[in-house]
Each structure stands twice: as structure tokens, then as C-alpha cells.
Amino acid sequence: MTAEQRELFRLAILRVLDANRTRFGLSVQAMIHMLPMFGFSGAKEENVLDDIEYLSRRELVSEVLKVVSKENRCWRISQAGIGFLDARS
């Protein structure tokens, strides 16, 4: 991906999470399923996970801490992520 495509991909991840503001978060597979709405079909799990971790380091998304089935990781948009998207709208 070019730098511009990578930015658009990260914004699409944020928009998916923003559209699904649940306290339980979304898994990578759920995000992959919804990314085509924002123009990204065929996304690979490792690419989505890499960008989620990037967004997490920027505190735009946060991982949901699970007590049961910790291997099924999920994320949700943070308040900073919501503010970031609102500022871009």
C-alpha cells in the first residue's frame, strides 16, 4: 500500500469501530467483514492487526480486556479516536 492508501485504511478501521460502539469491541474478522463498506475488500488479518496495533499505540483504539477466551482479541474506538474522527468530519 502507498502511504495514502495506508492512511485511508487506518481511517476505515476507525470508522468501522466508530459505527459499532459496543463495550465488547470487534474482532479482526468482524472488522474485515465490514471494511468493504469503506472501499477495502480482501483485507488480510495480519494487515488489519498491524494497523490496529498502530492505532492502539496512538491511543485511538483500545483493546477490550476479556476474562474468558483471551485469545479472541477485540478492540473498540477510544474517546481520542472519536474526537479525531469528529475533527475530520
MMTF fields as JSON, N, C-alpha, C and O atoms, coordinates in Angstrom:
{
  "mmtfVersion": "1.0.0",
  "mmtfProducer": "UNKNOWN",
  "numBonds": 355,
  "numAtoms": 356,
  "numGroups": 89,
  "numChains": 1,
  "numModels": 1,
  "chainsPerModel": [1],
  "groupsPerChain": [89],
  "chainIdList": ["A"],
  "bondAtomList": [4, 2, 8, 6, 12, 10, 16, 14, 20, 18, 24, 22, 28, 26, 32, 30, 36, 34, 40, 38, 44, 42, 48, 46, 52, 50, 56, 54, 60, 58, 64, 62, 68, 66, 72, 70, 76, 74, 80, 78, 84, 82, 88, 86, 92, 90, 96, 94, 100, 98, 104, 102, 108, 106, 112, 110, 116, 114, 120, 118, 124, 122, 128, 126, 132, 130, 136, 134, 140, 138, 144, 142, 148, 146, 152, 150, 156, 154, 160, 158, 164, 162, 168, 166, 172, 170, 176, 174, 180, 178, 184, 182, 188, 186, 192, 190, 196, 194, 200, 198, 204, 202, 208, 206, 212, 210, 216, 214, 220, 218, 224, 222, 228, 226, 232, 230, 236, 234, 240, 238, 244, 242, 248, 246, 252, 250, 256, 254, 260, 258, 264, 262, 268, 266, 272, 270, 276, 274, 280, 278, 284, 282, 288, 286, 292, 290, 296, 294, 300, 298, 304, 302, 308, 306, 312, 310, 316, 314, 320, 318, 324, 322, 328, 326, 332, 330, 336, 334, 340, 338, 344, 342, 348, 346, 352, 350],
  "bondOrderList": [1, 1, 1, 1, 1, 1, 1, 1, 1, 1, 1, 1, 1, 1, 1, 1, 1, 1, 1, 1, 1, 1, 1, 1, 1, 1, 1, 1, 1, 1, 1, 1, 1, 1, 1, 1, 1, 1, 1, 1, 1, 1, 1, 1, 1, 1, 1, 1, 1, 1, 1, 1, 1, 1, 1, 1, 1, 1, 1, 1, 1, 1, 1, 1, 1, 1, 1, 1, 1, 1, 1, 1, 1, 1, 1, 1, 1, 1, 1, 1, 1, 1, 1, 1, 1, 1, 1, 1],
  "groupList": [{"groupName": "MET", "atomNameList": ["N", "CA", "C", "O"], "elementList": ["N", "C", "C", "O"], "formalChargeList": [0, 0, 0, 0], "bondAtomList": [1, 0, 2, 1, 3, 2], "bondOrderList": [1, 1, 2], "singleLetterCode": "M", "chemCompType": "L-PEPTIDE LINKING"}, {"groupName": "THR", "atomNameList": ["N", "CA", "C", "O"], "elementList": ["N", "C", "C", "O"], "formalChargeList": [0, 0, 0, 0], "bondAtomList": [1, 0, 2, 1, 3, 2], "bondOrderList": [1, 1, 2], "singleLetterCode": "T", "chemCompType": "L-PEPTIDE LINKING"}, {"groupName": "ALA", "atomNameList": ["N", "CA", "C", "O"], "elementList": ["N", "C", "C", "O"], "formalChargeList": [0, 0, 0, 0], "bondAtomList": [1, 0, 2, 1, 3, 2], "bondOrderList": [1, 1, 2], "singleLetterCode": "A", "chemCompType": "L-PEPTIDE LINKING"}, {"groupName": "GLU", "atomNameList": ["N", "CA", "C", "O"], "elementList": ["N", "C", "C", "O"], "formalChargeList": [0, 0, 0, 0], "bondAtomList": [1, 0, 2, 1, 3, 2], "bondOrderList": [1, 1, 2], "singleLetterCode": "E", "chemCompType": "L-PEPTIDE LINKING"}, {"groupName": "GLN", "atomNameList": ["N", "CA", "C", "O"], "elementList": ["N", "C", "C", "O"], "formalChargeList": [0, 0, 0, 0], "bondAtomList": [1, 0, 2, 1, 3, 2], "bondOrderList": [1, 1, 2], "singleLetterCode": "Q", "chemCompType": "L-PEPTIDE LINKING"}, {"groupName": "ARG", "atomNameList": ["N", "CA", "C", "O"], "elementList": ["N", "C", "C", "O"], "formalChargeList": [0, 0, 0, 0], "bondAtomList": [1, 0, 2, 1, 3, 2], "bondOrderList": [1, 1, 2], "singleLetterCode": "R", "chemCompType": "L-PEPTIDE LINKING"}, {"groupName": "LEU", "atomNameList": ["N", "CA", "C", "O"], "elementList": ["N", "C", "C", "O"], "formalChargeList": [0, 0, 0, 0], "bondAtomList": [1, 0, 2, 1, 3, 2], "bondOrderList": [1, 1, 2], "singleLetterCode": "L", "chemCompType": "L-PEPTIDE LINKING"}, {"groupName": "PHE", "atomNameList": ["N", "CA", "C", "O"], "elementList": ["N", "C", "C", "O"], "formalChargeList": [0, 0, 0, 0], "bondAtomList": [1, 0, 2, 1, 3, 2], "bondOrderList": [1, 1, 2], "singleLetterCode": "F", "chemCompType": "L-PEPTIDE LINKING"}, {"groupName": "ILE", "atomNameList": ["N", "CA", "C", "O"], "elementList": ["N", "C", "C", "O"], "formalChargeList": [0, 0, 0, 0], "bondAtomList": [1, 0, 2, 1, 3, 2], "bondOrderList": [1, 1, 2], "singleLetterCode": "I", "chemCompType": "L-PEPTIDE LINKING"}, {"groupName": "VAL", "atomNameList": ["N", "CA", "C", "O"], "elementList": ["N", "C", "C", "O"], "formalChargeList": [0, 0, 0, 0], "bondAtomList": [1, 0, 2, 1, 3, 2], "bondOrderList": [1, 1, 2], "singleLetterCode": "V", "chemCompType": "L-PEPTIDE LINKING"}, {"groupName": "ASP", "atomNameList": ["N", "CA", "C", "O"], "elementList": ["N", "C", "C", "O"], "formalChargeList": [0, 0, 0, 0], "bondAtomList": [1, 0, 2, 1, 3, 2], "bondOrderList": [1, 1, 2], "singleLetterCode": "D", "chemCompType": "L-PEPTIDE LINKING"}, {"groupName": "ASN", "atomNameList": ["N", "CA", "C", "O"], "elementList": ["N", "C", "C", "O"], "formalChargeList": [0, 0, 0, 0], "bondAtomList": [1, 0, 2, 1, 3, 2], "bondOrderList": [1, 1, 2], "singleLetterCode": "N", "chemCompType": "L-PEPTIDE LINKING"}, {"groupName": "GLY", "atomNameList": ["N", "CA", "C", "O"], "elementList": ["N", "C", "C", "O"], "formalChargeList": [0, 0, 0, 0], "bondAtomList": [1, 0, 2, 1, 3, 2], "bondOrderList": [1, 1, 2], "singleLetterCode": "G", "chemCompType": "PEPTIDE LINKING"}, {"groupName": "SER", "atomNameList": ["N", "CA", "C", "O"], "elementList": ["N", "C", "C", "O"], "formalChargeList": [0, 0, 0, 0], "bondAtomList": [1, 0, 2, 1, 3, 2], "bondOrderList": [1, 1, 2], "singleLetterCode": "S", "chemCompType": "L-PEPTIDE LINKING"}, {"groupName": "HIS", "atomNameList": ["N", "CA", "C", "O"], "elementList": ["N", "C", "C", "O"], "formalChargeList": [0, 0, 0, 0], "bondAtomList": [1, 0, 2, 1, 3, 2], "bondOrderList": [1, 1, 2], "singleLetterCode": "H", "chemCompType": "L-PEPTIDE LINKING"}, {"groupName": "PRO", "atomNameList": ["N", "CA", "C", "O"], "elementList": ["N", "C", "C", "O"], "formalChargeList": [0, 0, 0, 0], "bondAtomList": [1, 0, 2, 1, 3, 2], "bondOrderList": [1, 1, 2], "singleLetterCode": "P", "chemCompType": "L-PEPTIDE LINKING"}, {"groupName": "LYS", "atomNameList": ["N", "CA", "C", "O"], "elementList": ["N", "C", "C", "O"], "formalChargeList": [0, 0, 0, 0], "bondAtomList": [1, 0, 2, 1, 3, 2], "bondOrderList": [1, 1, 2], "singleLetterCode": "K", "chemCompType": "L-PEPTIDE LINKING"}, {"groupName": "TYR", "atomNameList": ["N", "CA", "C", "O"], "elementList": ["N", "C", "C", "O"], "formalChargeList": [0, 0, 0, 0], "bondAtomList": [1, 0, 2, 1, 3, 2], "bondOrderList": [1, 1, 2], "singleLetterCode": "Y", "chemCompType": "L-PEPTIDE LINKING"}, {"groupName": "CYS", "atomNameList": ["N", "CA", "C", "O"], "elementList": ["N", "C", "C", "O"], "formalChargeList": [0, 0, 0, 0], "bondAtomList": [1, 0, 2, 1, 3, 2], "bondOrderList": [1, 1, 2], "singleLetterCode": "C", "chemCompType": "L-PEPTIDE LINKING"}, {"groupName": "TRP", "atomNameList": ["N", "CA", "C", "O"], "elementList": ["N", "C", "C", "O"], "formalChargeList": [0, 0, 0, 0], "bondAtomList": [1, 0, 2, 1, 3, 2], "bondOrderList": [1, 1, 2], "singleLetterCode": "W", "chemCompType": "L-PEPTIDE LINKING"}],
  "groupTypeList": [0, 1, 2, 3, 4, 5, 3, 6, 7, 5, 6, 2, 8, 6, 5, 9, 6, 10, 2, 11, 5, 1, 5, 7, 12, 6, 13, 9, 4, 2, 0, 8, 14, 0, 6, 15, 0, 7, 12, 7, 13, 12, 2, 16, 3, 3, 11, 9, 6, 10, 10, 8, 3, 17, 6, 13, 5, 5, 3, 6, 9, 13, 3, 9, 6, 16, 9, 9, 13, 16, 3, 11, 5, 18, 19, 5, 8, 13, 4, 2, 12, 8, 12, 7, 6, 10, 2, 5, 13],
  "groupIdList": [1, 2, 3, 4, 5, 6, 7, 8, 9, 10, 11, 12, 13, 14, 15, 16, 17, 18, 19, 20, 21, 22, 23, 24, 25, 26, 27, 28, 29, 30, 31, 32, 33, 34, 35, 36, 37, 38, 39, 40, 41, 42, 43, 44, 45, 46, 47, 48, 49, 50, 51, 52, 53, 54, 55, 56, 57, 58, 59, 60, 61, 62, 63, 64, 65, 66, 67, 68, 69, 70, 71, 72, 73, 74, 75, 76, 77, 78, 79, 80, 81, 82, 83, 84, 85, 86, 87, 88, 89],
  "secStructList": [7, 7, 2, 2, 2, 2, 2, 2, 2, 2, 2, 2, 2, 2, 2, 2, 2, 2, 2, 6, 7, 7, 6, 6, 7, 5, 7, 2, 2, 2, 2, 2, 2, 2, 4, 4, 4, 4, 6, 7, 7, 1, 7, 7, 2, 2, 2, 2, 2, 2, 2, 2, 2, 2, 2, 2, 2, 6, 6, 1, 3, 3, 3, 7, 7, 7, 1, 1, 7, 6, 6, 1, 7, 7, 3, 3, 3, 7, 2, 2, 2, 2, 2, 2, 2, 2, 2, 2, 7],
  "xCoordList": [0.835, 0.0, 0.871, 1.947, 0.38, 1.062, 0.756, -0.111, 1.469, 1.233, -0.196, -0.824, -0.709, -2.077, -3.096, -4.071, -2.873, -3.769, -3.74, -4.774, -2.556, -2.423, -3.212, -3.883, -3.13, -3.888, -5.386, -6.121, -5.843, -7.258, -7.707, -8.826, -6.843, -7.144, -7.302, -8.234, -6.4, -6.493, -7.746, -8.395, -8.085, -9.319, -10.547, -11.524, -10.497, -11.604, -11.766, -12.892, -10.672, -10.734, -11.386, -12.255, -10.97, -11.571, -13.064, -13.858, -13.44, -14.857, -15.686, -16.827, -15.117, -15.805, -16.037, -17.136, -15.007, -15.136, -16.089, -16.836, -16.058, -16.941, -18.401, -19.282, -18.656, -20.021, -20.556, -21.762, -19.678, -20.059, -19.535, -18.727, -19.991, -19.531, -20.156, -21.165, -19.556, -20.014, -18.93, -17.742, -19.322, -18.317, -17.561, -16.506, -18.109, -17.463, -16.434, -15.621, -16.459, -15.495, -15.764, -16.752, -14.865, -14.954, -13.657, -12.577, -13.777, -12.599, -12.051, -12.696, -10.863, -10.256, -11.149, -11.364, -11.671, -12.53, -13.795, -14.239, -14.373, -15.56, -15.219, -16.0, -14.05, -13.638, -13.402, -13.795, -12.76, -12.519, -13.844, -13.951, -14.841, -16.161, -16.8, -17.56, -16.504, -17.136, -16.305, -16.836, -15.029, -14.17, -14.589, -14.343, -15.21, -15.638, -16.605, -16.684, -17.345, -18.23, -17.44, -17.989, -16.142, -15.289, -14.251, -13.259, -14.492, -13.653, -12.487, -11.619, -12.432, -11.314, -11.816, -12.148, -11.862, -12.247, -10.983, -9.966, -11.062, -9.918, -8.805, -7.662, -9.112, -8.08, -7.572, -8.35, -6.302, -5.668, -5.633, -5.447, -5.816, -5.848, -4.585, -4.666, -3.419, -2.175, -2.043, -1.474, -2.566, -2.524, -3.442, -3.075, -4.64, -5.586, -5.009, -5.064, -4.459, -3.89, -2.727, -2.615, -1.859, -0.739, -1.248, -0.714, -2.283, -2.785, -3.584, -3.594, -4.246, -4.928, -3.891, -4.092, -2.798, -1.744, -1.135, -0.804, -0.984, -0.504, -1.479, -1.068, -2.77, -3.785, -3.858, -4.147, -3.598, -3.581, -2.429, -2.601, -1.265, -0.114, -0.388, 0.159, -1.237, -1.613, -2.804, -3.293, -3.265, -4.384, -5.698, -6.56, -5.858, -7.103, -8.053, -9.263, -7.513, -8.317, -7.743, -6.589, -8.572, -8.093, -8.579, -9.663, -7.764, -8.137, -9.101, -8.937, -10.094, -11.063, -10.449, -10.056, -10.37, -9.811, -10.875, -11.951, -10.552, -11.513, -11.075, -9.89, -12.032, -11.761, -11.784, -10.945, -12.738, -12.886, -12.424, -12.66, -11.78, -11.334, -10.455, -10.745, -9.398, -8.48, -7.85, -7.397, -7.819, -7.226, -8.075, -7.568, -9.353, -10.243, -10.195, -11.084, -9.15, -8.919, -9.944, -10.357, -10.343, -11.288, -10.815, -10.106, -11.218, -10.857, -12.085, -13.074, -12.004, -13.042, -12.372, -11.215, -13.114, -12.582, -12.523, -13.41, -11.483, -11.325, -11.961, -12.349, -12.061, -12.573, -11.689, -12.187, -10.372, -9.458, -9.727, -9.646, -10.044, -10.363, -11.653, -11.747, -12.654, -13.918, -13.68, -14.203, -12.897, -12.576, -11.812, -12.058, -10.883, -10.103, -11.013, -10.889, -11.924, -12.85, -13.79, -14.075, -14.276, -15.174, -14.494, -15.124, -13.214, -12.467, -12.263, -12.104, -12.269, -12.069, -13.369, -13.348, -14.496, -15.802, -16.237, -17.305],
  "yCoordList": [-1.193, 0.0, 1.244, 1.279, 2.245, 3.532, 4.173, 3.707, 5.23, 5.936, 6.474, 6.437, 6.968, 7.483, 6.36, 6.531, 5.217, 4.077, 3.567, 3.188, 3.56, 3.118, 4.034, 3.564, 5.343, 6.292, 6.064, 6.049, 5.887, 5.632, 4.323, 4.23, 3.312, 2.022, 2.186, 1.642, 2.929, 3.175, 3.971, 3.702, 4.939, 5.698, 4.797, 4.953, 3.862, 2.918, 2.044, 1.773, 1.603, 0.81, 1.636, 1.142, 2.885, 3.754, 3.951, 3.962, 4.104, 4.311, 3.062, 3.163, 1.891, 0.638, 0.568, 0.248, 0.866, 0.822, 1.907, 1.688, 3.064, 4.157, 3.803, 4.151, 3.119, 2.741, 1.63, 1.386, 0.964, -0.164, 0.055, -0.727, 1.106, 1.462, 0.547, 0.884, -0.585, -1.529, -1.717, -1.644, -1.954, -2.148, -3.453, -3.655, -4.349, -5.639, -5.578, -6.491, -4.536, -4.366, -5.273, -6.006, -5.206, -6.023, -6.785, -6.29, -7.988, -8.795, -8.362, -7.616, -8.84, -8.546, -9.075, -8.391, -10.292, -10.871, -10.047, -9.88, -9.536, -8.685, -7.41, -6.956, -6.829, -5.619, -5.908, -5.118, -7.039, -7.422, -7.535, -7.138, -8.075, -8.232, -6.884, -6.782, -5.852, -4.543, -3.552, -2.537, -3.819, -2.874, -2.627, -1.53, -3.586, -3.276, -2.099, -1.463, -1.796, -0.62, 0.662, 1.682, 0.609, 1.788, 1.634, 2.361, 0.674, 0.533, -0.424, -0.433, -1.232, -2.153, -3.591, -4.08, -4.25, -5.657, -6.503, -6.072, -7.699, -8.607, -8.272, -8.675, -7.54, -7.19, -8.453, -9.365, -8.505, -9.645, -9.399, -8.272, -10.477, -10.384, -9.741, -8.9, -10.126, -9.576, -8.082, -7.354, -7.61, -6.171, -5.389, -4.324, -5.921, -5.249, -5.207, -4.173, -6.323, -6.388, -5.413, -4.749, -5.323, -4.368, -2.937, -2.166, -2.589, -1.22, -0.959, 0.167, -1.967, -1.801, -1.534, -0.677, -2.265, -2.043, -0.653, -0.012, -0.181, 1.183, 2.199, 3.12, 2.019, 2.93, 2.849, 3.843, 1.681, 1.497, 2.276, 2.907, 2.232, 2.996, 4.488, 5.236, 4.931, 6.348, 6.663, 7.793, 5.654, 5.764, 6.131, 6.755, 5.743, 5.973, 4.788, 4.939, 3.617, 2.427, 1.783, 2.011, 0.971, 0.255, -1.186, -1.481, -2.052, -3.46, -3.685, -3.127, -4.503, -4.865, -5.988, -7.023, -5.777, -6.787, -7.842, -7.547, -9.079, -10.17, -11.113, -11.408, -11.571, -12.533, -13.946, -14.777, -14.208, -15.519, -15.409, -14.393, -16.431, -16.504, -15.31, -14.59, -15.12, -14.001, -14.074, -13.06, -15.273, -15.422, -14.769, -14.482, -14.531, -13.855, -12.352, -11.791, -11.726, -10.311, -9.43, -9.716, -8.362, -7.388, -5.984, -5.776, -5.029, -3.628, -2.756, -3.144, -1.568, -0.567, 0.79, 0.979, 1.722, 3.064, 3.773, 3.606, 4.554, 5.31, 6.685, 7.081, 7.4, 8.777, 9.632, 10.489, 9.404, 10.154, 9.838, 10.725, 8.59, 8.183, 8.827, 9.274, 8.875, 9.515, 11.003, 11.548, 11.652, 13.054, 13.3, 14.277, 12.4, 12.5, 12.445, 13.262, 11.473, 11.36, 12.552, 13.056, 13.009, 14.169, 15.403, 16.19, 15.575, 16.727, 16.649, 17.677, 15.451, 15.261, 15.308, 15.327, 15.327, 15.303, 16.682, 16.844],
  "zCoordList": [0.0, 0.0, 0.0, 0.596, -0.676, -0.62, 0.734, 1.473, 1.04, 2.303, 2.369, 3.428, 1.252, 1.222, 1.423, 2.155, 0.778, 0.955, 2.398, 2.949, 3.002, 4.391, 5.324, 6.243, 5.084, 5.899, 5.736, 6.724, 4.507, 4.265, 4.907, 5.411, 4.89, 5.511, 7.021, 7.613, 7.637, 9.085, 9.428, 10.438, 8.602, 8.822, 8.676, 9.409, 7.736, 7.562, 8.801, 9.219, 9.389, 10.623, 11.726, 12.446, 11.858, 12.867, 12.617, 13.558, 11.369, 11.048, 11.337, 11.789, 11.08, 11.41, 12.918, 13.37, 13.683, 15.141, 15.647, 16.6, 15.01, 15.413, 15.142, 15.929, 14.044, 13.691, 14.59, 14.623, 15.308, 16.159, 17.567, 18.068, 18.19, 19.539, 20.582, 21.202, 20.76, 21.755, 22.799, 22.484, 24.012, 25.063, 24.885, 25.486, 24.05, 23.823, 22.698, 22.557, 21.913, 20.838, 19.649, 19.613, 18.683, 17.479, 17.291, 17.609, 16.773, 16.457, 15.096, 14.36, 14.783, 13.482, 12.365, 11.364, 12.531, 11.497, 11.279, 10.143, 12.354, 12.217, 11.457, 10.621, 11.745, 11.031, 9.558, 8.7, 9.255, 7.859, 7.114, 5.953, 7.786, 7.186, 6.858, 5.895, 7.644, 7.466, 6.654, 6.202, 6.463, 5.733, 4.282, 3.78, 3.578, 2.199, 2.097, 1.047, 3.169, 3.155, 2.967, 2.551, 3.278, 3.174, 2.063, 2.023, 1.158, -0.026, 0.095, -0.778, 1.146, 1.325, 1.422, 2.501, 0.271, 0.269, 0.181, -0.362, 0.718, 0.665, 1.627, 1.411, 2.692, 3.676, 4.365, 4.647, 4.63, 5.301, 6.806, 7.265, 7.559, 9.012, 9.573, 10.469, 9.058, 9.597, 9.32, 10.134, 8.175, 7.872, 8.798, 9.294, 9.028, 9.922, 11.333, 11.999, 11.783, 13.124, 13.285, 14.315, 12.276, 12.324, 12.48, 13.277, 11.715, 11.774, 13.043, 13.54, 13.571, 14.858, 15.947, 16.807, 15.905, 16.898, 16.742, 17.74, 15.511, 15.272, 15.881, 16.587, 15.599, 16.137, 17.656, 18.322, 18.194, 19.646, 20.275, 21.318, 19.65, 20.164, 20.138, 20.949, 19.206, 19.105, 20.009, 20.035, 20.75, 21.697, 21.028, 21.648, 19.751, 19.029, 19.162, 18.991, 19.466, 19.758, 21.01, 21.372, 21.668, 22.846, 22.791, 22.287, 23.311, 23.349, 24.504, 25.589, 24.254, 25.282, 26.11, 25.573, 27.407, 28.291, 28.557, 29.077, 28.191, 28.326, 29.435, 29.59, 30.189, 31.249, 30.681, 31.027, 29.819, 29.189, 27.735, 27.081, 27.241, 25.843, 25.458, 24.502, 26.206, 25.944, 24.56, 24.03, 23.971, 22.646, 21.558, 20.474, 21.826, 20.888, 21.166, 21.806, 20.674, 20.96, 20.249, 19.125, 20.922, 20.371, 20.719, 21.704, 19.894, 20.091, 19.945, 19.323, 20.531, 20.369, 20.205, 20.58, 19.642, 19.441, 20.796, 21.633, 20.998, 22.249, 22.091, 20.992, 23.192, 23.134, 22.241, 21.512, 22.293, 21.427, 19.958, 19.108, 19.658, 18.281, 17.804, 16.661, 18.69, 18.349, 18.073, 17.1, 18.922, 18.724, 17.431, 16.724, 17.134, 15.904, 14.671, 13.759, 14.66, 13.512, 13.447, 12.36, 14.597, 14.61, 14.04, 13.334, 14.342, 13.844, 12.328, 11.67, 11.783, 10.339, 9.553, 8.322, 10.246, 9.551, 9.148, 8.557]
}
